[in-house]
């Protein structure tokens, strides 16, 4: 009888353990859906990226701190980091915003990386260069989706739980323990702290996606990766910058046509224009948070000096063209530059100074001679990636009309009226 009782107890215990195991397995959330549909990095591309990315800490000047950027293709500019496919990451332009005499910025991001794959494959390279007083910005999550154990095998468990999942990668037989998105973020933060540095968590760059077909509202990640990153930041006492919200608000102000120009080839990777805007958003987030890194920024782009009241800005390259006098109470500022088509006028930064100075009720008068700004394009081309002879830098060029349209959209965005110049 005793033996039967002992057997029954052991059987009950085994069944309880099996039920508990099944329950544990049942509570592991399914991975997030793969919305990107992008081709994964091959081992060769990761090796190539290791050769192209800076050696961690190699930019350090004396005892100055280094700011390390950790992210994916929305932060990095392709595997080679040079924009040869026309897509740019905001981390490429972020160093331009900082005073190099106070801090250097290193972009260690790589396309296709999730919190999981970056931590397992690249994080060791980065953390080895972190010293006391350094900073590490982490913006990951676009790729934390798809299957856990096959193909890209880069998904993290949704949420910030402490649960884990043991998997065997089907293609390689490699065994791996997968953690939640939040748990990977905790590991980054703890590793940075162990090296005496400070981590900052950022939400994702927005996609070119609207809540509905008839709305201007950009989709947010406030209930998924944005919320989870904020929760981990609050839990661990580190700074959180809501990059997703800051840039999304800008896109909504820009309108659909200009916002579409923020992206190139797809709805997640930014053009140079969009990458620069996301970099500004990150800097603006630092300033709003009162973070010490804000004190190391250069002055952010601003408009030219202007008087009070209404202003007529004359832009273009036709410096010989006459213009009618302004109406009473309107100040005229001539911003024309010779040998400068619409593309060059924008690329040189001349237009940005006008754009940022515009106010409600201003007038922008355009005086561009025809035929400039689209020399590299064939008649039926909408864009092309070129390599500039002088700088060796890759750049996307558009038809002349698109540059003129961008200036018109931006002037209207600021409440200004655009008129065509004329000769007399």
N, C-alpha and C positions, 0 to 999 in steps of 0.2 A: 504494500500500500504506500509505504514511504517512497519507494522508487517511482511509483506512478505519480505521486504528488510532486516529487522533485522534477520529473520529466515535464509535467504540466507547467510548473513554474518556469522551467527553462524555455519551453515552447512559447509561453505567454510573453516572456522577456524578448524572445527573438521576434515574435510578431509585433510587439511594441516598437522594437528597434526598426523593423522594416517599415512600419507605418510612419514612424518619425522621419526615417530617411526619405520615404516617399513624399512626406509633407514638406521636408526641406527642399527637395527637388522641385516640388510644385510651386513654391513661393519664389523661385528664381525667375525674374521677369524675362519675357522674350526680348531679344535685342531690338533696338530701334530699326525702323525700315531704312534701307539705303536709298536716299533721295537723290544722291549725286550722280550715280551711274558713270563714274569716272574710272579710267583704267588704273589699276594699282601699280605701285612702284615694283619694279623687278629688283632682285638683289644687285644687279649691275648699276641701276640708277641710284640705289642707296650708297654704293661704293663711290660712284661719281660725285654724289652730293657731299660725301665725307671729304673728298678731295677739294671740292669747291667751297665748302663752308669754312669759316675762319677757325683756326685753332683756338679753343676756348681761352679767353683771357689775353690773347696775343695783341689786342689793340690797347691794352692798358698803358697809360702814360704816368710814369712815376708811381705815386701812391693814390692816384685818382681812382674812383670806383669805375666799374664796368656794368652796363645794363645789358643783360642777356635776354634775347627774345626767343621764346619757345612757342611754336605753332605749326600750322600746315600751309597749304598753298595760298590761302587767303592772306597770309603774312609773308610768305616767301614768294619770290618771283620764279616759279618753275624750278626744275631740278638744278639747272645751271645757274639760276639766279640772275639771268640777264635779260629777261623779257623777250626772248627770241620768238615766242609764240603769240606775243601781243598781250599777254596777261601779266599783271603786276600785283605784287603783294604789298600791303601797307608797311611791312617791316623794312622794305627797301628804302623808303623815304623817311622813316622815323628818325634815323640818325641826323638828318639835315635840320631837324627842329631843336637839337640840343647844342649847347656850348661845349665844343670839344675840349676846351681848356679846363672844364670841370668834370666831364664824364665822357666815355666812349660807349657806343651802342653796337652790339654784335647781333646780327640776325642769324640764328641757328635753326630757324624753321625749315621744314621740308614738306613738300606736297604729299598728300595721301596719308599723313600720320594722324593717328588717333591718340588719346591719352595713353592708351595701352601700348601701341606700337612704338610711339616715341619714347616712352619710359623704358621699354625693353631693349630697343635697338640703338637709340641715340642719346639718351639722357646721361649715360655714363661719360660720354665725351664732353658734354656741357658742364656737368656738375664738377668735373675735375678742375675746371678753371675758376670756379667761384671762390672768392676770398671774403673775409669779413668786410662789411661795408658795401658789398655789391648788391645789385638788384636783379631779380629775374621776373619777367612778365610772362605769364602763361595764358595763351588763348587757343584752346583746343576743344573739339567737340563736333565739328562738321563731319568728321569721318568715324565717329564712335557708333557705327551702325553696321548692318549686314550680319552675316553669320558669325557665331563664336568660334567655329572649329573648321572652317573650310574657306577656300577662295582667299579673299583679302584677310580674313580671320583677324579683324581689328576691332570688333565690337567690344565695348565695355558694358557691364550690367547697368541698365538705366537707374538713375537715382543716386543717393549718397549713402546707401546702406553698407553694412560691414560684411554682407554675404559674399561668397565666392563660388566659383564654378571650376571644377577640374575638367579640362578638355584634352583631346588628342587631335592634333591637326591632321585632317584626313590625307592631305597630299604628302606630308613629310613624316608623319608618325611622332612628331614632337609633342611632348606633354607640357601643358601650361596651366597655371592657375589664373583665372580671369577674375578681376575685381570690379567693383562699381566705378562709375565715372567719378563720383565723389571721393572714393577711396584712393584712386590714382592721384587726384588733386592733393589729397592729404599727404601722400608720399612725396610728391614734388615739394610741397611746403616744408615738410619735416627735413628732407635732404638739404634744402637751401639753408634752413636754420642751423643744421649741424655744421655747415660750412661758414656760419657767421653772416650769411646774407639775408636779404628780405625778399619774399615772394609777393607778387601782385597777381590777382586773378581777374581776367577780363572775360566778358561774355562775347559771343560770336559776332562776327561781322554779319550784317543783314544780307539776305538773298534778294534777288529781284522777284519777289513774290508778294502778292496782295491778298488781303483777307477775302476779297470777292472781286468779281470782274468789274463791278461798277463802283468800286471804292478807291480812295487814295491811300488807305491805310496799309502800310507795309506789315507783313507778318513778323511777329516777334518770337523769341524763344523764352519768354518770361515764365512759362510754366514748365519748361524742360531744362535745357542746359544753362540758361541764364539764371533760373531760380536755384538750380543745384550748385552752381559756382558761387552764387551769393550766400547760400546757406553754409557752404564750407568755409568761405571767407569769414562769415560771422562767427562760426564755431571756433575757428583757429586764430581769430584776431588779426587778419591780414586785410589789406586794402582790396576793394572790389570796384572795378570801373565797368559801368554798363555800356560798353561800346556798341552793343546791339541797339539799345534805345537811342543813344546819341546820334548815330548815323541814320537810323530809321526815321527819326524826326526830320533830319535834313532832307532825306529823300521825299518825304511827304510835302515839304515846303518847295522842293525843286519841281515837283510835278512829274508825270510819267515819262514824258519825252526826254527831259534832261536826265532823269534817274536811269533810263535805259542806257545813256552814254557812260554811266558809271561802271558798266560791265562790258566784257568782251567775250564773244563766242558762246557763252552760256550764262546761266542765271546765278552763278555763285562766285565766279572769278572776276575780279575787277580789272578795268582798264587802268591806264596810268592816272587818269582823272579820278576814278573811284578810289584807287589805292592812296592817292594823296589826301583825299577827303577823309578816309578812314584813319590815316595817320594823324590828321588834325583833330579828329574826334577823340582819339586816344589821348592826345596832349590836352585837349579841353577837359577831358575827364580827370586828368591829374590835377589840373588847376582847380576845378570845381571841388575836388576832394581835399584840397589843401595839402597834397602829398609833397614830401621833400623834393621829389624829382621835378616838380613844377618849378622850383627855384633854379634848376639847371637848364631850363628851356631858353632858347632865344626868344625875342619878341615874335609872336605869331603874326602871320601875314595880315596886313591892314591896308586900308585904302589911302589914297593920296590926300593931302591936306585940301580942304575945300571950305569955302565961305558958308555962312548961314544963308538960308533962302534957296530958291531954285537955281539949278546949274545946268548949263548946256555943255556936255562933254563932246568934243569933236575927236573922233578916232579914225584911224586909217593910214594910208600911205600916200594919198594924193595931196602932197603939201602945197602944190601950186593951185589947187582948186579953190575958188573963192567961196565964201559963205556969207549968207545974209546976216545983218546985225541981229543981235538978240533982242527979244522984246523987253520992254521996261521991267525992271525988277529981276531979270535973269542974268546971271554971271556966266560968261563963256570961258571955258578952259580948253585950250587946243592941245590935244594929246597925240597928234599925228606923228608918224615916223616914216621917213623915206625908205624905199626898198624893203618894205615889211608887209608881206601879204597877210591875209587873215590868220593862217597857221602860225607864221612867225610872230605876229602880234600877240597871239595867245601864249605861245611857247616862251617868249621873252619875258613874260610876266607883266607886260604893259597893260593888258586887258584886266588882269586881276586887280591892279591898283585902282582902275576905274570902277570895276564891278563892286569892290568892297567900299567904295566911297559913295555909291549911288544911294539916293533917298527918294521917297515918294514924291512924284511931281517933276523929277528931273527929265532931261531929254538927252538921248544919245544920238548923235548925228554921225553916220558912217560915210567915210570917203575912201573906199578901196577901189583902186583901178582893177579892171577885169583881167582875168587870166592868171592871177597869182594865187599861190596856196595849194595848187593841186598838180604840180609838175610831175610827180612820181606816179600818178594814177592813170590807168587807161580809162577811156570814156565810160565803160560799163562797170567799173570797179567801185565798190562802196568803201573799201579800206584795203590797206596793204601794210605789212610789216617791213620796214626798211632798216638798213644799218647805216647810220649817219657816217659820212666819210670823215668828218672832222673829229668826232668824239669816239667812233667805233661803237656807239650805243644803239641798241635796237629801239625802234619807235614805230607806233601805228600812225599812219597818215590817212586822212579822210579827204573827200572832195571839198573844194572851196565852200560850197553851199552849206556844208555841215558846220564849219567853223563860224560862218556868219549866223547860222541858225542858233548855235550855242550862245553866242554873244547876245542875240535877240532874246532868247529864253532867260538868260541871266539878268538882263536889263529889266525885263518884264517882272521877273521874280522880285526885284527890289522896288517895283512900283514906278519904273521909268518908262518913257515912251521912246521908241526907236524910229528914226526917220532917215531916209537916204539923202546923202549930200548931193549937191548939184553945182555945176559950173555956171559962171555968168560972163 
